[in-house]
């Protein structure tokens, strides 16, 4: 009798999708190979798309949160988590490319801005988990939910989108620019008497 099936949880099939998230960066880079700054554009656009899908699922399903307090995303939990993690992975790849491109182009202000906004993006993503905008608890006489905090939701949503949108903006602006060429030594033609 194999030992491995004993340790696998009963819901292991959806968990097999998570290792596939490693492939989103090479796929996005391959998609973007058609144009200059294309990999950066495709990574950034993918990060924005992942965060928008996640926020849309949050918005659509929190209305049913009070009915099913233990399923905050309804039947879309796997899709929500995959879009959040996929967006975060793509954001890491996009921010690394944008930071390297900004430093190569000697645009230090863009590099610092990228770091700050990507950090803010991850703070916003964590905010949804560490400080929920609503909370429901099952009581003996029914389910009680705290009121939905729209201000906190808006803050976390803006923070979550700040990093992906900043990298996308940088990628779109960087398409028309060329990085300064590295300084090269020019060979002198040989003199007539040499």
C-alpha positions in Angstrom: 0.0 0.0 0.0 1.5 3.4 -1.0 2.2 5.8 1.8 1.6 9.0 -0.3 -2.2 8.9 -0.6 -2.5 8.8 3.2 -0.9 12.3 3.5 -2.8 13.9 0.6 -5.8 15.9 1.7 -9.1 15.0 0.1 -9.1 18.2 -1.9 -5.7 17.8 -3.5 -6.8 18.1 -7.1 -7.1 22.0 -7.0 -3.8 22.2 -5.3 -2.1 20.7 -8.4 -2.8 24.0 -10.1 -0.6 26.0 -7.8 2.8 24.7 -9.1 1.6 25.7 -12.6 1.8 29.3 -11.6 5.5 29.1 -12.0 4.9 28.9 -15.7 3.1 32.3 -16.0 6.3 34.3 -16.1 7.8 32.4 -19.1 4.5 32.3 -20.9 4.0 36.1 -20.5 7.6 36.7 -21.7 7.0 34.5 -24.7 3.8 36.4 -25.5 5.5 39.7 -25.3 8.5 38.8 -27.5 6.8 40.4 -30.5 7.6 44.0 -29.7 10.1 46.2 -27.8 9.4 46.1 -24.0 6.8 43.5 -24.8 7.7 41.1 -22.0 7.4 43.9 -19.5 4.1 45.0 -21.0 2.7 41.4 -21.0 3.9 40.7 -17.4 2.4 44.0 -16.2 -0.9 43.6 -18.0 -1.1 40.0 -16.6 -0.5 41.3 -13.1 -3.2 44.0 -13.6 -5.6 41.3 -15.0 -5.0 39.0 -12.1 -5.7 41.7 -9.5 -8.8 42.9 -11.4 -10.2 39.3 -11.5 -9.4 38.8 -7.8 -11.1 42.2 -6.8 -14.1 41.4 -9.0 -14.6 38.0 -7.3 -14.3 39.7 -3.9 -16.9 42.3 -4.9 -19.3 39.8 -6.4 -19.1 37.2 -3.7 -19.0 39.2 -0.4 -22.7 39.9 -0.8 -23.3 36.2 -0.2 -20.7 36.1 2.6 -23.4 36.3 5.3 -25.2 33.3 3.8 -22.2 31.1 3.6 -19.7 32.4 6.1 -17.2 29.6 5.5 -17.0 30.0 1.7 -16.1 33.7 1.2 -15.8 33.2 -2.5 -18.7 30.9 -3.1 -17.7 28.3 -5.6 -14.9 30.5 -7.0 -12.4 30.1 -4.2 -9.8 28.3 -6.4 -10.2 30.9 -9.2 -9.8 33.8 -6.8 -6.7 32.4 -5.1 -5.2 31.4 -8.5 -5.8 34.9 -9.9 -4.4 36.6 -6.8 -1.2 34.4 -6.7 -0.8 34.6 -10.5 -1.1 38.3 -10.4 1.4 38.5 -7.5 3.9 36.3 -9.4 3.5 38.3 -12.6 3.9 41.5 -10.5 7.2 40.2 -9.1 8.5 39.4 -12.6 7.3 42.7 -14.0 8.8 44.7 -11.2 12.1 43.0 -11.6 12.2 43.8 -15.3 11.0 47.4 -14.8 13.6 48.0 -12.0 16.4 46.6 -14.1 15.3 48.6 -17.2 15.0 51.8 -15.1 18.5 51.4 -13.6 19.9 50.6 -17.0 18.3 53.7 -18.4 19.6 55.7 -15.5 16.0 56.6 -14.4 16.5 56.4 -10.6 13.2 58.1 -9.8 11.3 55.5 -11.8 13.2 52.7 -10.0 12.4 54.1 -6.5 8.8 54.8 -7.5 8.5 51.2 -8.8 9.8 49.7 -5.5 7.5 51.9 -3.4 4.3 51.1 -5.4 5.0 47.4 -5.7 5.5 47.3 -2.0 2.2 49.1 -1.6 0.6 46.6 -3.9 1.7 43.7 -1.7 0.6 45.5 1.4 -2.9 45.9 -0.2 -3.0 42.2 -1.1 -2.1 41.2 2.5 -4.6 43.7 3.9 -7.5 41.7 2.5 -6.3 38.7 4.5 -5.0 40.3 7.7 -7.8 42.9 8.1 -10.9 41.7 6.4 -13.5 44.3 5.3 -16.3 42.2 6.8 -16.4 39.2 9.1 -19.2 36.6 9.7 -19.5 34.3 12.6 -22.1 31.5 13.1 -24.0 32.0 16.3 -26.6 29.7 17.9 -29.4 31.9 16.7 -28.0 32.4 13.2 -25.1 34.0 11.4 -23.9 37.5 12.3 -21.8 39.6 10.0 -20.1 42.9 10.7 -21.0 45.7 8.4 -19.0 45.9 5.1 -16.2 48.5 5.4 -16.2 50.2 2.0 -13.4 52.6 2.9 -11.1 49.8 3.9 -12.0 47.9 0.7 -11.3 50.9 -1.5 -7.9 51.5 0.3 -6.9 47.8 -0.2 -8.1 47.8 -3.8 -6.2 50.9 -4.7 -3.1 49.6 -3.0 -3.4 46.2 -4.7 -3.6 47.8 -8.1 -0.9 50.4 -7.5 2.1 48.2 -8.3 0.6 46.5 -11.4 -0.6 49.7 -12.8 2.7 51.5 -12.1 4.7 48.7 -13.9 2.2 48.8 -16.8 2.5 52.6 -17.1 6.3 52.3 -17.0 6.3 49.5 -19.6 4.0 51.5 -22.0 6.2 54.7 -21.6 9.4 52.7 -22.0 8.3 51.3 -25.4 9.2 54.5 -27.1 12.4 55.2 -25.3 15.7 53.6 -25.9 18.2 52.9 -23.2 21.4 54.8 -23.5 24.1 52.7 -25.2 26.9 51.6 -23.0 30.1 53.5 -23.4 32.4 51.6 -25.8 35.9 52.2 -26.9 36.1 53.1 -30.5 38.9 51.4 -32.4 41.2 53.7 -34.2 42.1 52.8 -37.8 45.7 52.0 -38.3 47.9 54.9 -39.4 49.5 54.8 -42.8 53.1 54.3 -41.5 52.2 51.5 -39.0 
